[in-house]
């Protein structure tokens, strides 16, 4: 779980290098998309074309009339405008790897390929956001409790026991980087009765930074 293939759009729309820009524009408008992976006859990734690239082609011909511009685009191949050195990711890579690639390269999407280089999906920033919400269980009803936790062996076991003793099931856990040996742990559970579990955690020696009911 939490791999690229679990969150990517699988029914990805593509185009070929020899297709005309006008056809790509029509496809983008019809399907309400902003970017297309470019593939060869075997479905292997060869490039990427976006609305921005097409707009750039338009801007380079500002002295032309609308008729002349449309004629020019109808004669222009995708391969003359597309990015050729595309940053992509394999379908079995972790979502963390995908997020890092987007951040490091300041890009908003990644074509997803299989081990043979064929395009099998596309991953966008929105998919990264969805995976983040999924990890923290944002769409689930229950509680969200943030604790100060010492970075030590057995800490999670002790906290889990407190929840178990209160008959509360933990659904999601997130840990923020520790400072001076203390981390912030966000715990999502299935209970909406936060007072008993909060009291039990404090009696167990933990500082509850925040306790919220999520409905």
N, C-alpha and C positions, 0 to 999 in steps of 0.2 A: 504493500500500500504506500500511498504518498509518493508515487512515481508519476512521471510526466504522462504516461498513458492513461492514468486514472482521472486526469483533469483536462486534457487537451480536447479540442474539437476534432472529432474523427472524420466527419464527412466534409473534408477540406476541399474547397474549390481551387482549381489550379488552371494555369494556362501554359501554352507552349511558346518557345522563343520566336517562332515565325508568325505568330498571331499578330494582328494589327492592333494598334493602340485604341482605335475607335471601338473595337470589339470588347477590349478589356474595360473601357469606360462604361459601356452598356452593361457588361456583366456586373461590375461593381455597383452600378445604380440599381440594377434589378435585384441583386442579392443583398444589398445594403451592407457591403463590406468595403474595407479601405486598403486592403493589401492582398496580393496573390503570390503564392509560390510559383515559380516557373519550373516546369519539368520537361524532360526529353520524352521521346516516344516510349521509353521503358518505365516512365514514372519516376526517374531519378532527378533529384534536385539539381538545378543548374543556375538558378537565380531567384530574385525577388523583385516584384514591382509594386509600388505604392501610389496612392493618390498624389503624394508630395512629388514624386518623380515625374508624374505626368504633368502636374502643375508647373514644374520646372521647365519641362519641354515647351509648354505653352508660353511661359515668360520669356524664353529665348527667341520667340518669334512674335514679339509684341507689335511689330510694324505691319503684320499681316492682317487682312480682314477676316471676319468670322468664317466666310466661305473658304478663303485660302487656308486658314488654320485647320478647318475640318478636313479639307482635302489633303493637307500635309500629314495630319494624324492618321488618315485612312491609308496612307502609303508607308507609314512608319512601323517597323517591326518592334515587338517587345524587346528583343535582344539588344536593340540600340539604346534603350533607356534603362533596362534593369540593372540591379546590383548583381555582380557575378560572384564575388567572394562573400557568400552568405554565411552568417553565423547561425548554426542550427544545433539541434540537440537530439539525442537518441531517445526513443520511446521508453526505454527501461531505466533512464537516468532519474535521479531523485529530483523532487521539486526544488530542493535547496540549491542544487546545481543550476537549475533553470533560472531561479531568481538571481543568483550571483552573476550569471552570464548577462542577464538583462541590465543589471546595475553596472557592471564593469564596462559594458559596451554602450550604455545609454540607448537602449533599443526597447521597443514596446512589444515585440513579438518574436517568436522563434518557430521556424518550420521544424516539424518533427519527422525524423526519418527512422527506418528500420536498419538492420545491420547491413543491408545491401544498398543503402543510400536512397531508397524509394521513400517518397513523401507519404506519411500515413496520418498526419494531423498537423495542427497548428496550435501554438500555445501563446496566449496574450497576457498582458498585465492583469486583466480582469480575472483570468484563470488563476493567477498567483494570489490575488485577493481572495478568491473563493476558497482556495486551499488553506489560506491562513485562517479564515473564519471556520472552516471545517475542523482544523486542528484544535481550535479553542471551543468548539461546540456551540458557536454563537446562536444557531437556529434552534437549539434545544431548550425547552422550559426547565427551569431549575434554579440553582444558585451559582454565584461566581464569588469565590472567596480568595483573597490575596493574603498570603502569609509571609512573614520574615522567617527564613529557614537557614540554619547553619549549614554550610557546605561540608557535610561529614557523612561517612558511611552509615547506612541504616536509617537516614533521615526519612526517606520515603516510606519505609516499612512502619515506622512509628506513627507517621501521619495517617497512613492507610488504616492502621488499627483503630485509631480514634474514630474515623469515619465508619468503620465496620461495627464498632461497639455502639454507635448511634443508629445502626441499620440504614446508613446512607451510602448509596453507590456512587463512586467517582466515575465520571464519564470522560473527562479530558483534563490534562495537566500541561501547563506551560511554565517554563522556568527562565527567568531573566537573569542575565549575567550577574554573578556575585561580586560584591565589593567588600573588602575587608573580611572575607570569609562568610558573608551573609548574602543570601539570594532572595529574590522575590518569587514566590511560587503562586501561580494562578490555578485554582482548582475549580472545575465545573462539576457539579453533582446533580442528582435528580430531585433533591428536596427543595421545596419553597419555604420550609420552616427553618430559617437561618439562625434563630436565637439559640436553640439547643446545641447545634454543632459548633457555633461560634464560642459559646461558653465552654464546651468540652475542649476545644483547641486551646483556649486561653488557660484553662486549668492544667492542660498538658505542657504548658510552658511556652506556647507560641504566641507571637504578637500578630493579631489580625489587623492588617492594614486597611482592609475594605471588605465589606460583605454586602452583596447585592442579590436581589431576586430578579431573575430574567424570565419574563413571561412571553 
